[in-house]
């Protein structure tokens, strides 16, 4: 077992917490995916005179970002997407927004993170679909819509 000096351990924990926050922010991942596709398009169209390889390669970057988004529940709170329990007082699941509205209470942070994780998984799958299409057929899409 290796023992880290205190300052190294603190630096490592700060970096890990910062990366977790960054990687768990779906809006940032969507922005990075859009920037990646735009950069690939601009490189293919302006820099390399309709050479579509840069556009299609950016599809792989979008897939990578989609996988990170889909993995958000594990990054933030492992096990956060486990089935919920029906609450007797409202008849809704603990993770259902209607439960908290019926109680007239603000949901606790773990419930809010659960909702964000569900949202992230859907966006992650959408990014994977878009990235796969661009990676596989980006040259054909580029030829159809740009190089007429």
N, C-alpha and C positions, 0 to 999 in steps of 0.2 A: 504494500500500500504506500503510495506516494503522498507526502504531506506538502501542500502548497503554502508558500509564505502568505501572510494575511493580505498584503496589497495585491498579490497576483489573484488570489481568490476573489477579492472584492471587485477587481477589474473584470474578471471572468463573469461574475454574476451580473454586473452592470451591462456587459455586452450581451449576455444571454437574454436578460429581461428586455433590452432594447430591440433585439432581433425578434423576440416573440411578439412584441407589440407591433413591430413593422410587418412581420410576416402574417400576422393575424388581421391586419387592416385590409378588408376586402376592397375598399375604395382605392387604396394605393395600388393593389394588385391589378385592378381593372384599368387604372390610369397607366400603369407600366405596360400592360398588354396592348392598350390602344397606341401608346407611344412606340412600342416595338413594331407594330404593324405599319404605322405611319412612317417610321424611319426606314423600314424595309421597302415600302412603296417608293419613297423619295429616292433612296439609293438605286433601286431598280430602274426608275423612270428617268431621273435626271443625271445621276452620276455614271451609270453604266449603260446608257442608251437602250433601254428596254430589255436588259438581261434580268430575268425574273428570279434568279437564284437567291438574291438577297431577300426578296419578298417571301419566298417559300421557306427560307431558313428562319425567318421571324415567326413562322407558324410553330416551329419547335419551341421557341421561347414562350409563346402563348400557352402551349401545352404545359410547359414547366410551371408557369405561373398558375395555371388552372389546377395543377396537382397540389401546389402549395395552398391554394384557396380551399380545395376539397379536404385537405388535411388539417384545416384550422381547428376542428374540435379536439384533435389530439395535441396540437400545439398549445392551445389555451388551457383546456380542461379535459384531460383524458377521461372518457366515460360520460361526457356531457350529453350525448345523444341517446342515452339509455331510455327505455320505455318509462313513462311517467305513471303516477298513481292518480286515480280518480278521487277527488276530494269530496267528502261527504257533505260539507256545508254548501257547496255550490253545484256539484254534479259535473264539474269540468276537471280536466287534468291539471296538475300543478303547473305545467308549462304552457297552458292555454291562456291567452291574453284575457279571455272572457272571465276566467276565474278571478283574476286580479281586479278586473273592472267590477265584478259582482261584490267583491270584498271592499272595494273602495280604497284599496291600498296600492302603493307603488310596488312593483315586483322587486325582489332582492337581486343584487348583482349577478349571482349564478344563473338566475332565470333569464335575465337580459342577455348574458353571454350565450346561453343555450339558443335563444332566438337568433342571435348574430351568427352562431355556428351553422344553424339550419340554412340561413340565408347564404352563407359562404359556400356551403356544399353545393347548392344549386348553381351559384355563379361559377364555381370551380368546374362543374360538369359542362356548363355552357362554354367556358373558355377552352376546355379540352375538345369539345366538338368543333368550335371555330378554328382552333389551332390545327386540328387534324385535317380539316378541309383545306385550309390554306397551305399546309405543308404538303398535302398530297396533290392538290389541284391548283395551287397558286399560280403556276405558269399558265395554265389554261384560262383561269379567271382573269389574269392580267391581260392575256391576249384577247379575250372576248370584250372586256370592258374598257381597256385603255388603248391597245394597239390596233385600232381598226384601220 
